[in-house]
Amino acid sequence: MSVSILEKDKEKFAELKRIIDEYKEKEGPLMPVMHKAQELFGYLPEEVQEYIAEALDIPVSDIYGVATFYSQFTLKPKGKYSIGVCLGTACYVKGSQAILDELVKELGIKPGDTTDDLKFSLEATRCLGACGLAPVMMINDEVYGRLVPSDIKGIIDKYRSK
């Protein structure tokens, strides 16, 4: 039987309780509590949503609704290395779809997913503001431009060995 996140991360839940107690009596506590919870856990798993719902006495469906409406929240754990491939017009015209396809093949995940080892997350994004370097991808804060599909394996291998 798997251990629940509540049992595994008792210290984080204690901190979340402290945060909820701090915001509970203030107006509009949900958003700040959810932001702090995501900072603590890295994402908003179901158990965290249920804990917040119970503590703030609101339906868990409200929390889920907020979490899925606002793009800054995530319901899935993110990898150590977040990869964003630009599919904006300039990058797309220069072949960014082929870059994304190569990453899907190399990592074995689809956009929006994270590798099982939690090392990589893959996202298809819009303009990254580096149109002159199209096609572009970012890994965390590092920009890679003028990419061709054959570049991908070497770049990913660099991060795998870290």
C-alpha positions in Angstrom: 0.0 0.0 0.0 1.4 3.4 -0.9 2.0 6.1 1.7 -0.2 9.1 1.4 1.3 12.5 0.8 -0.1 13.6 4.1 1.8 11.0 6.0 5.0 11.4 3.9 5.2 15.2 4.1 4.1 15.9 7.7 6.4 18.9 8.0 4.9 20.5 4.8 1.4 19.9 6.0 2.3 21.5 9.4 3.6 24.5 7.5 0.4 24.6 5.3 -1.7 24.5 8.4 0.3 27.5 9.8 -0.3 29.4 6.4 -4.0 28.6 6.4 -4.3 29.8 10.0 -2.6 33.0 9.0 -4.9 33.7 6.1 -8.2 32.1 7.3 -9.7 35.2 8.9 -8.6 37.5 6.0 -10.8 38.3 3.1 -10.2 36.1 0.1 -7.9 33.5 1.6 -8.1 30.9 -1.1 -5.7 32.3 -3.7 -2.8 33.1 -1.3 -3.2 29.8 0.4 -3.2 27.9 -2.9 -0.1 29.9 -4.0 1.8 29.1 -0.8 0.7 25.4 -1.0 2.0 25.1 -4.5 5.3 26.7 -3.4 5.5 24.1 -0.6 4.6 21.0 -2.6 5.6 22.1 -6.1 2.1 21.4 -7.3 -1.4 20.9 -5.9 -2.1 17.2 -5.4 -5.6 16.0 -4.6 -4.7 15.5 -0.9 -3.5 19.1 -0.6 -6.7 20.4 -2.3 -8.8 18.3 0.2 -6.8 19.6 3.1 -7.3 23.3 2.1 -11.0 22.7 1.4 -11.6 21.2 4.9 -9.5 23.9 6.6 -11.2 26.8 4.9 -14.6 25.1 4.9 -15.2 25.3 1.2 -16.0 22.6 -1.4 -13.0 20.9 -2.9 -14.6 21.5 -6.3 -14.1 25.2 -5.7 -10.4 24.6 -5.2 -10.1 22.3 -8.2 -12.0 24.9 -10.3 -9.5 27.7 -9.3 -6.5 25.4 -9.8 -7.7 24.4 -13.4 -8.8 27.9 -14.3 -5.5 29.8 -13.5 -2.5 28.8 -15.5 -0.1 29.5 -12.6 -1.4 26.4 -10.8 -0.5 22.9 -11.7 -2.0 19.6 -10.6 1.0 17.5 -11.7 4.5 17.5 -10.3 7.0 19.4 -12.4 10.4 18.1 -13.3 13.8 19.5 -12.1 14.2 20.8 -15.7 11.3 22.6 -17.3 11.5 22.6 -21.1 9.4 25.0 -23.0 9.3 24.8 -26.8 8.0 28.0 -28.5 5.2 27.3 -31.0 4.7 31.0 -31.7 4.5 32.1 -35.4 8.1 32.8 -36.0 9.3 29.6 -34.3 6.6 27.5 -35.9 7.4 28.7 -39.4 11.1 27.9 -38.7 10.3 24.3 -37.6 9.6 24.3 -33.9 7.0 21.5 -34.3 9.8 19.2 -35.4 11.8 20.2 -32.3 8.8 19.4 -30.1 8.3 16.1 -31.8 12.0 15.2 -31.2 11.7 16.1 -27.5 8.6 13.9 -27.3 10.5 11.0 -28.8 13.7 11.6 -26.7 11.9 12.0 -23.4 9.0 9.6 -23.9 6.4 12.1 -22.7 3.9 14.4 -24.3 3.6 18.2 -23.7 2.1 18.9 -20.3 3.7 15.7 -18.8 6.7 15.0 -16.6 9.1 12.1 -16.8 8.7 9.4 -14.2 12.0 10.3 -12.6 10.8 13.9 -12.2 13.8 15.2 -14.1 12.0 16.8 -17.1 8.7 18.5 -17.8 7.7 19.4 -21.3 5.5 22.3 -22.3 4.5 23.8 -25.7 4.5 27.5 -25.2 3.8 30.7 -27.1 6.3 33.4 -27.8 9.4 33.3 -25.6 10.6 36.7 -26.9 13.6 35.4 -28.9 12.1 35.4 -32.4 15.4 36.2 -34.0 16.8 32.9 -32.8 13.8 30.8 -34.0 13.1 28.0 -33.4 13.7 28.4 -29.7 13.3 26.3 -26.5 14.1 27.1 -22.9 15.3 24.7 -20.3 14.6 26.5 -17.0 16.3 29.9 -17.6 18.6 28.8 -20.5 17.6 29.7 -24.0 18.5 27.4 -27.0 18.0 28.9 -30.4 18.4 28.1 -34.1 17.6 24.5 -33.3 17.4 21.6 -35.6 16.0 18.2 -34.4 19.5 16.6 -34.3 20.5 19.1 -31.6 18.0 17.7 -29.1 19.6 14.5 -28.0 22.9 16.2 -27.1 21.2 19.0 -25.2 19.0 16.6 -23.2 22.0 14.3 -22.5 23.8 17.3 -20.9 20.9 17.6 -18.4 20.6 13.9 -17.9 24.2 13.8 -16.7 23.7 16.6 -14.1 
